[in-house]
Amino acid sequence: IKKANVSTLYCVLANSGSTVQRINLKGERFSHPLLSGGKVFVVDESVLKAFVVEDGSTKWASEIQANADFYPVITANTVAQVCSGNKLVVLHPNSGAIKWACQFDSPLYQPLINGNLLLVARRSATQNVTVVDALDVSQGTTQWSTVLQGELATDFSANSNAICMVTKGAKQGCMVYCLSSKNGELLWKKGVVLSVPIER
């Protein structure tokens, strides 16, 4: 919540709505906060921060030039954050230590962790396609990669069996793609008509 140039992060109890903590943020731009393992993670300007929910103290802050347009993706052992310059940084959630980083040559979409895979979709720098890379979440090595026609239209979803993505393009319109989580192979695709235009 932003008031008079002061931004405040509120932590409230889900069952009562009563405020547990008020945490002041220093920047003008910040991401959606994410709660995990007793900590709340948020990008404050270009700094990725982890606060302790119990007392509001700063657990750690990492100056990784984080992009506040993207929220951190979190599991028990991983925090992944899109940074400026099309860079993806993966950190340890308890210490903020950088585990690995990967530089891409084109703009990224919001990533997603699916099991032991970190799914990263990005716009092609030269064509109207979306490139999807599945990276090993612990090491950053590429497990598989695939190319879809059109630009990604929405955030995508995944489970242990499949990944679903919607793309849009001038020629093919909107298309739903369902890919295998195991190897990225196309399971099926289907053209759709969206009742509400999607803008990114």
N, C-alpha and C positions, 0 to 999 in steps of 0.2 A: 504494500500500500504506500502510495507516494503522497506526501503532504508538505507543502512549503519547502520544496527542494530536499526534503528528508525522506528517504525510503526505508520502510520498516517491514521486516519479515515477521509474521505472526505464526506461532505454533499453538494450535488449539486442540482440546480434547474432542475426539470424534463423538463420544457418547453424550457430552454435555454442551460443547461449544465454548467452554470457558478457556481463557487464554493461559497457556503454560509459559510461553516465553515471547518477549518482544526483542527482536534482534535488528539493530540498525545496520543498513547497508550504505556503503560509501559512494557508490557510483550512481549514474543516471540511467544506465541500462543494465538489466539483469534478466536471467532466464527464469523459466518456471522452476520452482523448488521441487526437489525429489526427496522423499523420506525413506530411509533404509537403515536398519541396524542401530537404531537409537540416534542416528545423525540425520541432519538435513543438508542436502547438497544444493548449491546454487552458484550460478555465474554472476559475479558482481563486477560490472564493467568487463575487464578481460581476465579477471582472477577467478579461478574455480575455488570455492570455499566449502569447507565442511564444518558445521556447527553441531555441538552436543545439545540434543533436545532438552535434556534434564536441567541444564543450568545455563544454556545459551552461550557457553564459551566456544571459542574458535578451536576446533580440533586441529585443523591445518588449512593453509592457504597456498595455492600453487599458481605462480605467475606464468601461465603457459600461453598467454594471448588467446584465451578462450573466446569463442564467438557466442555472445549472449542471445543470438537468434536460435540457438540450439540448447536444449536442456541435457544435462548429463544422463547417461544410461548406466544403470547400476545393477550389479548382482552382489552376492556375498563376498566375492573376491576381486571384483573389477569395477572401476569407474571409467567410462569412455566418454570423451568430450571432443566435439568438433572445434577446431581452432581457426584463427585467421590464416589465410594463405592456403586453404584446402588441405589442412593438416589434421590428422586424427591422433589424439594422445590417449593412452590407456594408463591409469594409475591404480595404486593400491588404495582401497577405501579407508583403511585404518591409519595410514601414514601419509598419504598423498605422494608417495614416491612414484616416479615414472617407471612403468614396467616396460613399455615400448611405445614407439610412435611411427606413423606411416604418412608419407607425403604423397598427395595425389595431384594429377595435372588438370583437374577440372572441379567445378563446384560440387559439394556434397549435399545430400539430403540427410534428414534425421536418421541416424543409425539405429540398429536394433540388435540386442543380444538374444540368441536363440540356442539354448544349450551351451555347447562349447564353441559356437560360432558367433562371430561379430559380423553382422550383415551390414554392408556399406553400399549404398546406391549413389551414383553420381551422374551428372550430366556429361555427355560427350562434348569435348571442346570443338569438334568439327562437324558432327552429325546430329540429327534429331533422334537420338537414341539414349537409353538409360543403361549404364553399365552397372552390373551388380557383382560385388566381390564378397565372398565368404572367407573371413580371416579366422585363423585359430585364435581364440580369445586370450590364451595364455602367452602366445609367442608372436602373433601377428603374421604368421606365414599364410599365404593364400592357399585355401583348400579347393576352391573352384571359382570360376568367373563365367558370367553369361551376359548377353546383350539383348535388350528388349527394345522394340520400336516405340518411339514417342518419348515424351517427358513424363516423369513420375507425377501423378495427379494428386495423390494423397499419401499420408504415412502408410506404411505397409505393415502387415501382421504375419505371424509365423507360429508354428508349433513344431513338434518333433518330426512330423511327416511332410508338411507343406509350407510354402511361402506364398502369400497372395499379394499381388501388386496391381494397381490400376495406373495405366498410362494414358496420355492424350496426345494426339497429333493431328496435323492438318489433313492427312490422307486417310488414316485408318480410324479417325474419331477416337473414342475411348475404348480401351481394351482391358479386360481383366486377365491377368496371367496367373496361373497356379504352377509353381515350380516345386521340384523335389528338394526337401531340406538337405538330403544326403549328398546330392551331387549337382544340383541346380538344373537338372534336365526338365524340360517342359512337360508337365502332366496334361494340361489343357489350357486353352485360351478362348475367350468369348467376347464379342463386341457388345457394348452396353450403351444405353442412352441415359445420360444423367439429367435428372429433373431440375437440379440446381447447378449452375456453372461453378466449377472449381477453379480457384485462382491460387497461385503460389507466388 
